[in-house]
Amino acid sequence: MRFAPLFMTVRGNGNKINLRTKVYVIITKKKEQKRGFKMFDFTDLNFDFDGDGVMDSHADFIDSDGDGVLDTAAVDTDGDGILDTVFTDSNQDGMWDSVLMDTDSDGIFDTQMSDLDGDGIMDTTGIDSNGDGIMDTFHSELDLDHDGIVDTIIEGNDYNQDGTIESQTTYCDTDGDGQFDEVVKEYDRDGDGIMDDVSSFQDFDNDGNEDMEIRERLMDLDGDGKIDTYVVQSDTDGDHEFDTLEVYEVDAETGELELVPISVNTMGNVSGVCVDDLENFDPANADPDAVSGDPGRSMQEWEFQGETGRCALYSQKFVIEELTNQEIDIEELADLAEKNGWFSEDSGTPLLNMDKVLEYYGVHSDMSFHNDFSDLQRDLEAGKKVIVAIDSDEIWYGENDDLFTPGDGPNHAVEVIGVDHSDPDNPMVILNDSGNPNGCGEMVPLDTFLDAWEDGNCQMISCM
């Protein structure tokens, strides 16, 4: 499951014209101009794609705020009569600071480039990953110390499409050696615009593994809509086990934090297992009273995806077949998804498109983020089918060594088909994992699953 390419290639007269190159040429020319916008050469934004001597593309400058200064350029870059690029100089400093693009010529802007720090360089890209006209995925590359080297990368997601970021990861190179050594993961779990769950990771020796983790949570325990508790957990030796816990209560009158005495020292650990060590659920020998869901029925629909990026398609296929009792041909399903822009063989399925095939086949589903495991188990016990996005490396290889690498989020989709509580101290999550040749009823320790699921922002698609 990967995001689609940011830029497309326009073909004409046997030549390729890359929009990325075109955009930066235009931006560079814009920088070279001074305040006299009327002196700008319109032909710099016009192209003859087919070589017939007639300009196929067209550009117009607009004074969007009516102050007499031209601040917007609207461009039809491929000559199809549909506006597909808009440049904006919002602060009227003579440099474009925002570019909107329709990269697939469907009439909807799906990519936005912005200059956040006003240095004349486009440093942020926003993508409409599901084609609904709302930018929901953002990537920023910043040079905060202005030494010409990117030292901070920020990745953000607006999963509920409300115009605010619910999940953000920041990678920092704090010592300027070219390697990211600090990662901060922030989540707005209740959608109020405040990041209320923040985890900070430090890599002191630059080996790509965490040496320290601090997790901070803002909580509303009494449900009155106000933060009343602040929790800080620390893993100071990098053993994936929280060894300190501090809890503070917010004084309702003064707003000050007051430390709450506690006696707990250890808050659990997270460790990975290798795919070769994973066992498979055996319905015949399982205690049904100790199992949530109906994994035996779901396992009948499992298939291996082979060397493809179709994990989200297979997960949806499993669910459709379980709920409708109809056989779905994966090639027909993949062709359907590709024609509708929900999936591509090269880039997989965007996160927010993981329910599109379900909708097409009439399966009711709800996609949500930042869930607790109790939410997932509740849906299984209610007879619902569940699909989640995870970091497969943590389940298959027992490692999370890409923590300090930008883009280390979810890379796989699986169906969660049950939870086995036969050993109450070691619950096992049961998966239909199309990416593992032995993934039919794959059993994963709860802690390992939670760690992999968290990288997908605890996303869940509940189906019935």
C-alpha positions in Angstrom: 0.0 0.0 0.0 1.8 3.0 -1.3 0.9 6.5 -2.3 0.4 7.4 -5.9 3.1 9.4 -7.8 3.0 13.1 -7.3 3.6 14.2 -10.9 2.5 12.9 -14.3 4.3 13.1 -17.7 2.5 15.0 -20.5 3.2 13.5 -24.0 3.1 15.4 -27.3 4.9 15.3 -30.6 6.9 12.3 -29.4 8.4 14.2 -26.5 8.0 14.0 -22.8 7.3 17.1 -20.8 7.5 16.6 -17.0 5.2 18.8 -15.0 7.7 18.9 -12.1 10.3 20.5 -14.5 7.7 22.8 -16.0 6.5 24.0 -12.6 10.0 24.8 -11.3 10.9 26.6 -14.6 7.9 28.8 -14.2 8.7 29.4 -10.5 12.2 30.3 -11.3 11.2 32.8 -14.1 8.7 34.3 -11.6 11.5 34.9 -9.1 13.5 36.7 -11.7 10.7 39.3 -12.1 10.4 42.3 -10.0 7.1 44.1 -9.0 6.2 44.9 -12.6 4.1 41.9 -13.3 2.9 43.4 -16.6 6.4 42.8 -18.0 6.0 39.0 -17.5 6.2 37.2 -20.8 3.0 35.1 -21.2 4.7 32.8 -23.7 6.7 31.4 -20.8 3.6 29.7 -19.7 2.5 28.6 -23.2 3.6 25.4 -25.0 3.1 23.9 -28.4 2.8 20.2 -27.6 2.1 18.8 -31.1 4.5 21.1 -33.0 1.8 22.6 -35.3 2.8 26.2 -34.5 -0.3 26.8 -32.4 0.0 27.1 -28.6 -1.9 24.3 -27.0 -1.7 25.6 -23.4 -2.9 28.9 -22.2 -2.2 31.1 -19.2 -3.9 34.2 -17.7 -2.8 36.4 -14.9 -5.4 37.5 -12.3 -5.7 40.1 -9.6 -7.6 37.9 -7.2 -7.9 40.5 -4.4 -8.6 43.5 -6.6 -5.7 45.6 -5.3 -4.3 46.3 -8.8 -1.4 43.8 -8.4 -1.5 40.5 -10.4 -1.1 37.7 -7.9 -2.5 34.6 -9.6 -1.6 32.7 -12.8 -4.2 30.3 -14.1 -2.8 27.8 -16.6 -4.1 25.1 -18.9 -0.8 23.2 -19.3 -2.0 20.4 -21.6 -4.3 22.3 -23.9 -7.5 20.4 -23.2 -9.5 23.4 -22.2 -9.5 22.5 -18.5 -7.6 24.6 -16.0 -5.0 22.3 -14.4 -2.4 24.6 -12.7 -2.9 27.7 -10.6 0.1 29.7 -9.2 -0.6 32.1 -6.3 1.5 34.8 -4.7 -0.5 35.2 -1.5 1.8 37.7 0.2 2.5 39.7 -3.0 6.3 39.6 -2.6 6.8 38.8 -6.3 7.4 35.1 -5.8 4.9 32.2 -6.2 4.3 30.6 -2.8 1.6 28.1 -3.8 0.9 25.9 -6.8 -2.2 23.8 -7.4 -2.1 21.1 -10.0 -4.5 18.6 -11.6 -2.0 15.9 -12.5 -4.5 13.4 -14.0 -6.6 16.0 -16.0 -9.9 15.0 -14.4 -10.8 18.6 -13.5 -10.0 18.2 -9.8 -6.8 19.7 -8.2 -5.0 16.8 -6.6 -1.6 18.2 -5.8 -0.5 21.4 -4.0 3.0 22.8 -3.6 3.7 25.5 -1.1 6.5 27.6 0.2 6.0 27.5 4.0 9.0 29.5 5.1 8.9 32.2 2.4 12.4 31.6 1.1 11.2 31.2 -2.5 11.6 27.4 -2.5 8.6 25.1 -2.7 9.1 22.9 0.4 5.7 21.3 1.0 3.6 19.0 -1.2 -0.1 18.2 -0.5 -1.9 15.3 -2.2 -5.5 14.4 -2.6 -5.0 10.7 -2.3 -8.6 9.6 -2.8 -9.7 12.0 -5.5 -12.4 13.9 -3.5 -10.9 17.3 -4.0 -9.5 17.7 -0.5 -5.7 17.6 0.2 -5.2 14.9 2.8 -1.5 13.9 2.7 1.3 16.4 3.3 5.1 16.2 3.0 7.4 19.1 3.9 11.2 19.2 3.5 12.7 22.2 5.4 16.1 23.7 5.9 15.6 25.4 9.2 19.2 26.5 9.7 19.5 27.7 6.1 22.7 25.9 5.4 21.4 24.4 2.1 20.7 21.0 3.5 17.3 19.6 4.5 17.3 19.0 8.3 13.6 18.6 9.0 11.0 16.5 7.2 7.3 16.7 8.3 4.6 14.2 7.1 1.0 14.9 8.0 -2.4 13.4 7.3 -5.9 14.7 7.4 -7.7 11.4 7.6 -11.2 12.7 8.4 -11.1 15.4 5.7 -12.0 18.2 8.0 -9.1 20.5 7.0 -6.9 19.8 10.1 -4.0 17.4 10.6 -4.8 14.5 12.9 -1.5 12.7 12.5 1.9 14.2 12.1 5.5 12.8 12.1 8.5 15.0 12.2 12.1 13.8 11.4 15.0 16.0 12.6 18.7 16.0 12.0 19.6 17.7 15.3 23.4 17.5 14.9 23.7 18.4 11.2 25.4 15.2 10.2 22.9 14.3 7.5 21.1 11.6 9.4 17.8 11.9 11.2 18.3 11.2 14.9 15.0 12.4 16.4 11.5 11.4 15.4 8.3 12.9 16.9 5.0 11.2 16.2 1.9 13.2 17.1 -1.8 12.2 17.0 -5.0 14.1 17.6 -7.1 11.1 18.8 -10.3 13.0 19.5 -10.3 15.3 16.5 -10.4 18.5 18.5 -7.4 20.1 16.8 -5.0 19.4 19.7 -2.3 16.8 19.4 -3.0 14.7 22.5 -0.7 11.7 22.1 3.0 12.5 21.4 5.9 10.1 21.2 9.5 11.3 20.9 12.3 8.9 19.8 16.0 9.6 20.0 18.8 7.8 18.2 22.0 8.9 20.0 24.5 6.6 18.2 23.1 6.9 14.6 22.5 3.2 14.2 18.8 3.7 13.1 17.4 2.3 16.3 15.8 4.1 19.2 17.8 4.7 22.3 15.1 6.6 24.2 11.4 7.1 23.9 9.2 9.5 25.7 5.4 9.3 25.3 3.1 12.1 26.5 -0.7 11.9 26.6 -3.3 14.5 27.4 -6.5 12.9 28.7 -10.0 13.8 29.6 -10.8 11.1 32.1 -14.1 12.6 33.4 -15.5 13.3 29.9 -16.3 16.9 30.4 -14.5 18.1 27.3 -11.5 19.5 29.2 -8.0 18.0 29.6 -7.6 16.9 33.3 -4.7 14.4 33.2 -1.2 14.5 31.7 0.7 11.2 31.5 4.4 10.8 30.7 6.0 7.4 30.1 9.8 7.0 29.4 12.0 4.3 28.1 15.4 5.7 28.9 17.5 2.7 27.9 16.0 1.8 24.5 14.8 -1.7 25.5 11.3 -1.1 24.3 10.0 -1.2 27.9 8.7 1.9 29.7 10.6 2.1 32.9 9.2 5.4 34.4 5.7 6.7 34.6 4.5 10.1 35.8 0.9 11.2 36.1 -0.2 14.7 36.6 -3.7 16.1 37.3 -4.8 19.5 36.2 -6.0 21.7 39.0 -9.5 22.9 37.8 -9.1 26.3 39.4 -5.5 27.2 38.7 -4.8 25.1 35.6 -1.5 24.0 37.1 -0.2 20.4 37.0 0.0 18.4 40.2 2.1 15.2 40.3 0.1 12.2 41.4 2.0 9.6 43.5 2.1 6.2 41.9 3.9 2.9 42.5 4.1 1.5 39.0 7.6 1.1 37.5 7.1 -0.9 34.3 4.4 -0.3 31.7 4.9 -3.3 29.4 7.1 -3.9 26.4 6.8 -4.4 22.6 8.9 -7.0 20.8 8.7 -8.3 17.3 8.6 -11.9 16.0 9.8 -13.3 12.7 7.4 -14.6 10.1 8.9 -18.1 10.3 8.0 -18.2 14.0 4.3 -17.4 13.5 1.8 -20.2 14.0 -1.6 -20.6 12.2 -4.9 -20.7 13.9 -6.5 -24.2 14.1 -10.3 -24.0 14.3 -10.6 -27.7 15.0 -8.6 -27.5 18.2 -9.5 -24.0 19.4 -11.8 -23.2 22.3 -14.6 -21.2 20.7 -15.4 -19.5 24.0 -11.9 -18.0 24.1 -12.0 -16.7 20.5 -13.4 -13.4 19.3 -14.7 -13.4 15.7 -15.1 -16.3 13.4 -11.6 -17.0 12.1 -12.5 -20.5 10.8 -15.0 -19.1 8.3 -12.8 -16.2 7.2 -9.8 -18.5 6.6 -11.8 -20.3 3.8 -11.5 -17.1 1.7 -7.7 -16.5 2.1 -5.4 -16.3 -0.9 -1.8 -15.4 -1.4 -1.2 -12.2 -3.3 2.2 -13.3 -4.8 4.7 -10.6 -5.9 2.1 -7.9 -6.2 1.0 -4.8 -4.3 -2.6 -5.9 -4.1 -2.8 -6.4 -0.3 -5.7 -4.0 0.1 -7.6 -5.5 -2.8 -7.2 -9.0 -1.4 -8.3 -7.9 2.0 -11.5 -6.3 0.5 -12.0 -9.5 -1.6 -11.9 -11.7 1.5 -14.5 -9.6 3.2 -16.8 -9.3 0.2 -16.7 -13.1 -0.3 -17.4 -13.7 3.4 -20.3 -11.4 3.6 -21.9 -12.0 0.2 -20.9 -15.7 -0.5 -20.0 -14.7 -4.1 -16.7 -15.6 -5.7 -14.7 -12.5 -6.9 -12.0 -12.8 -9.6 -9.0 -10.8 -8.4 -8.0 -9.8 -11.9 -11.5 -8.3 -12.6 -11.3 -6.6 -9.2 -7.9 -5.1 -9.9 -9.0 -3.9 -13.3 -12.1 -2.3 -11.7 -9.9 -0.5 -9.0 -7.3 0.7 -11.5 -9.9 2.1 -14.0 -11.5 4.1 -11.1 -8.2 5.4 -9.8 -8.4 3.5 -6.5 -5.3 1.4 -7.1 -2.3 1.0 -9.5 0.0 -1.9 -10.0 3.0 0.4 -9.5 1.9 2.3 -6.4 -0.7 0.1 -4.7 -3.8 1.5 -2.9 -3.8 4.8 -1.1 -4.9 4.6 2.6 -8.1 6.5 2.0 -9.1 4.3 -0.9 -9.0 1.0 1.0 -12.8 0.9 1.2 -13.7 1.8 -2.4 -14.1 -1.7 -3.7 -16.2 -2.6 -0.7 -18.5 0.3 -1.5 -18.7 -0.8 -5.2 -19.9 -4.3 -4.1 -22.5 -2.8 -1.7 -20.7 -3.7 1.5 -21.4 -1.1 4.2 -18.1 0.0 5.9 -16.9 2.6 8.2 -13.3 3.8 8.2 -11.9 5.3 11.4 -8.5 6.2 12.9 -6.8 6.2 16.3 -8.8 3.3 17.6 -8.1 1.3 20.7 -7.8 -2.5 20.5 -11.1 -2.7 22.4 -12.8 -1.1 19.5 -11.4 -3.7 17.1 -12.3 -6.6 19.4 -15.8 -5.2 20.0 -16.5 -5.2 16.2 -15.3 -8.8 15.9 -17.5 -9.9 18.7 -20.4 -8.1 17.0 -19.9 -10.2 13.8 -18.3 -7.4 11.8 -15.3 -7.9 9.4 -12.3 -5.7 10.0 -9.5 -4.5 7.7 -6.5 -2.6 9.0 -3.3 -0.9 7.7 0.0 -2.0 9.4 3.7 -1.9 9.1 4.4 -5.4 7.9 8.1 -5.3 8.7 7.3 -5.5 12.4 5.2 -8.6 12.0 7.2 -10.4 9.3 10.8 -9.5 10.3 10.4 -8.5 14.0 12.1 -5.2 13.5 11.3 -1.5 13.3 14.7 -0.2 12.1 13.0 2.2 9.7 11.7 4.4 12.5 14.1 7.2 11.6 13.4 7.0 7.9 10.8 9.3 6.4 7.8 7.4 5.0 8.1 4.6 7.5 4.3 4.4 8.0 1.9 1.6 7.0 3.0 -0.5 4.0 0.5 -3.4 4.1 -3.2 -4.2 4.6 -4.6 -7.3 6.3 -7.9 -8.6 7.5 -8.2 -9.1 11.2 -10.3 -12.3 11.6 -10.2 -13.0 15.3 -8.5 -12.8 18.7 -7.5 -15.9 20.6 -7.5 -15.5 24.4 -6.7 -19.2 25.2 -3.7 -17.9 27.0 -5.0 -14.8 28.8 -1.5 -13.5 29.5 -0.6 -13.8 25.8 -3.5 -13.0 23.5 -2.9 -13.7 19.8 -4.4 -11.6 17.0 -5.5 -13.8 14.0 -5.0 -12.4 10.5 -5.8 -13.2 6.9 -2.5 -11.9 5.6 -2.3 -12.1 1.8 1.4 -11.0 1.8 2.6 -14.1 3.7 2.5 -17.5 1.8 1.5 -19.0 5.1 -0.8 -16.1 6.1 -4.0 -18.0 6.3 -5.0 -17.6 10.0 -1.6 -16.1 10.8 -1.3 -15.7 14.6 0.5 -12.6 15.9 1.3 -11.7 19.5 -0.9 -8.8 20.7 2.0 -6.5 21.5 3.6 -7.0 18.1 0.3 -6.4 16.3 -0.4 -3.2 18.3 3.1 -1.8 17.4 2.6 -2.6 13.7 -1.0 -1.2 13.8 0.1 2.0 15.5 2.3 2.8 12.4 -1.0 2.9 10.5 -2.5 5.4 13.0 -4.7 2.5 14.3 -6.8 2.7 11.2 -9.7 0.3 11.0 -12.4 -0.4 8.3 -15.4 -2.1 9.9 -17.7 -4.0 7.5 -21.1 -5.7 7.9 
